[in-house]
Amino acid sequence: MLEFNYTNILVGVDGSKTSIKAVTKAIAVAKRNQAKLIIAAVINDREFMGVSKAASIGFGNIDPSTIDALKLRYEKMVARYADQARAVHVNVKTIVTFGDPKTVLSKRLVDEEDVDAIVIGATGVNFVSRLMLGSTASFVIAHAPCDVFVVHRD
């Protein structure tokens, strides 16, 4: 059996069923490798620019309280996942940031956190959105300079 020794594992989360499953698997991999787990939620800039159909704000003035509320929601979600990791004695760091999830997960955080493995859910959006926007998981697989583990729904 091949043995891999990972030291910094990144898991991208968005609240979808597959990202919840990805967190569970990432915690297990981090524990097995005695690695640091970085749990990251990347709030898509497109949600604020009105570019995507799912944009919660749209064009025009952006109410800072709306952005703060969205960030707080993601921070609470990531904190719950971190508590799960800490409960099994995994060293964990949480990140909630803004940007394009594809590039933030596959490049920026990999460089900043010295990531050597990424765990990501197969998809967090519906089929139509995936066709229009492209799959974050596919982009990460193609562009990340480290191992990528893709978690699928049951």
C-alpha positions as CSV (number, residue, x, y, z in Angstrom):
1,M,0.0,0.0,0.0
2,L,1.3,3.4,-0.9
3,E,1.9,5.7,2.0
4,F,1.7,9.5,1.9
5,N,2.7,11.9,4.5
6,Y,0.8,15.1,4.4
7,T,1.6,18.0,6.7
8,N,-0.9,20.7,5.7
9,I,-4.3,19.6,4.3
10,L,-6.8,22.2,2.9
11,V,-10.5,21.5,2.7
12,G,-12.8,23.9,0.9
13,V,-16.3,24.3,2.2
14,D,-19.5,25.9,1.0
15,G,-22.2,24.3,3.2
16,S,-23.2,21.8,0.5
17,K,-23.7,18.2,1.3
18,T,-20.6,17.2,-0.5
19,S,-18.5,19.8,1.3
20,I,-19.8,18.5,4.6
21,K,-18.7,15.0,3.6
22,A,-15.4,16.4,2.5
23,V,-14.8,17.9,5.9
24,T,-15.4,14.5,7.6
25,K,-12.9,12.9,5.2
26,A,-10.4,15.7,5.6
27,I,-10.5,15.4,9.4
28,A,-9.8,11.6,9.1
29,V,-6.9,12.2,6.7
30,A,-5.4,14.9,8.9
31,K,-5.7,12.8,12.0
32,R,-4.1,9.8,10.2
33,N,-1.2,12.0,9.0
34,Q,-1.0,14.1,12.2
35,A,-1.3,17.0,9.8
36,K,-2.6,20.5,10.3
37,L,-6.1,20.9,8.7
38,I,-7.0,24.2,7.1
39,I,-10.7,24.7,6.7
40,A,-11.5,27.4,4.2
41,A,-14.7,29.0,3.0
42,V,-14.2,31.3,0.0
43,I,-17.1,33.8,-0.5
44,N,-17.4,34.2,-4.2
45,D,-16.9,37.8,-5.4
46,R,-19.5,37.2,-8.1
47,E,-22.2,37.1,-5.5
48,F,-21.6,40.7,-4.8
49,M,-21.1,41.9,-8.4
50,G,-24.4,40.7,-9.7
51,V,-22.6,38.4,-12.2
52,S,-24.2,35.1,-11.2
53,K,-27.9,34.4,-11.2
54,A,-27.5,33.5,-7.5
55,A,-26.2,36.9,-6.7
56,S,-27.6,37.9,-3.3
57,I,-26.8,41.6,-3.8
58,G,-26.7,42.5,-7.5
59,F,-25.6,45.6,-9.2
60,G,-25.6,49.0,-7.5
61,N,-24.9,49.9,-3.9
62,I,-23.8,47.1,-1.7
63,D,-25.0,47.3,1.9
64,P,-22.0,46.5,4.2
65,S,-24.3,44.8,6.7
66,T,-25.3,42.3,4.0
67,I,-21.6,41.4,3.4
68,D,-21.0,41.2,7.2
69,A,-24.0,38.9,7.7
70,L,-22.8,36.6,4.9
71,K,-19.3,36.5,6.3
72,L,-20.6,35.8,9.8
73,R,-22.7,32.9,8.5
74,Y,-19.6,31.3,6.9
75,E,-17.5,31.9,10.0
76,K,-20.0,30.1,12.1
77,M,-20.1,27.2,9.7
78,V,-16.3,26.9,9.5
79,A,-16.1,27.2,13.4
80,R,-18.5,24.2,13.7
81,Y,-16.3,22.1,11.4
82,A,-13.2,23.2,13.3
83,D,-14.9,22.1,16.6
84,Q,-15.4,18.6,15.0
85,A,-11.7,18.5,14.1
86,R,-10.5,19.6,17.6
87,A,-12.8,17.0,19.2
88,V,-10.6,14.3,17.7
89,H,-7.4,16.2,18.4
90,V,-6.6,17.6,15.0
91,N,-4.7,20.8,14.7
92,V,-7.0,23.2,12.8
93,K,-6.9,26.6,11.2
94,T,-9.9,28.3,9.8
95,I,-10.1,30.8,6.9
96,V,-13.1,32.8,5.6
97,T,-12.1,35.0,2.7
98,F,-13.4,36.6,-0.5
99,G,-12.4,35.9,-4.0
100,D,-12.8,33.3,-6.8
101,P,-13.1,29.9,-5.0
102,K,-11.3,28.2,-7.9
103,T,-8.1,30.2,-7.7
104,V,-8.1,30.9,-4.0
105,L,-8.3,27.1,-3.2
106,S,-6.0,25.9,-6.0
107,K,-3.3,28.6,-5.8
108,R,-3.4,31.3,-3.2
109,L,-4.1,29.2,-0.1
110,V,-1.8,26.4,-1.3
111,D,1.0,28.9,-1.5
112,E,0.2,30.9,1.7
113,E,-0.4,27.8,3.9
114,D,2.2,25.4,2.3
115,V,-0.6,23.0,1.5
116,D,0.4,19.5,0.2
117,A,-3.1,18.0,-0.2
118,I,-6.6,19.4,-0.9
119,V,-9.9,17.8,-0.1
120,I,-12.9,19.1,-2.0
121,G,-16.5,18.1,-2.6
122,A,-17.3,17.1,-6.2
123,T,-19.8,19.9,-6.6
124,G,-21.6,22.5,-4.4
125,V,-23.8,23.9,-7.2
126,N,-26.6,22.6,-9.4
127,F,-26.0,21.1,-12.8
128,V,-27.0,24.1,-14.8
129,S,-24.8,26.5,-12.8
130,R,-21.9,24.0,-13.1
131,L,-22.3,24.1,-16.9
132,M,-22.3,27.9,-17.0
133,L,-19.6,28.6,-14.4
134,G,-17.4,25.5,-14.6
135,S,-16.8,23.2,-11.7
136,T,-14.6,24.4,-8.9
137,A,-13.5,20.9,-8.2
138,S,-12.5,20.4,-11.9
139,F,-10.5,23.6,-11.8
140,V,-8.7,22.7,-8.6
141,I,-7.8,19.3,-9.9
142,A,-6.4,20.8,-13.1
143,H,-4.5,23.7,-11.5
144,A,-3.4,22.8,-7.9
145,P,0.3,21.9,-7.6
146,C,-0.5,19.2,-4.9
147,D,-2.6,16.1,-4.5
148,V,-6.4,16.7,-4.7
149,F,-8.9,14.3,-3.2
150,V,-12.5,14.7,-4.6
151,V,-15.3,13.6,-2.4
152,H,-18.6,12.5,-4.1
153,R,-22.1,12.3,-2.7
154,D,-23.4,8.9,-1.8
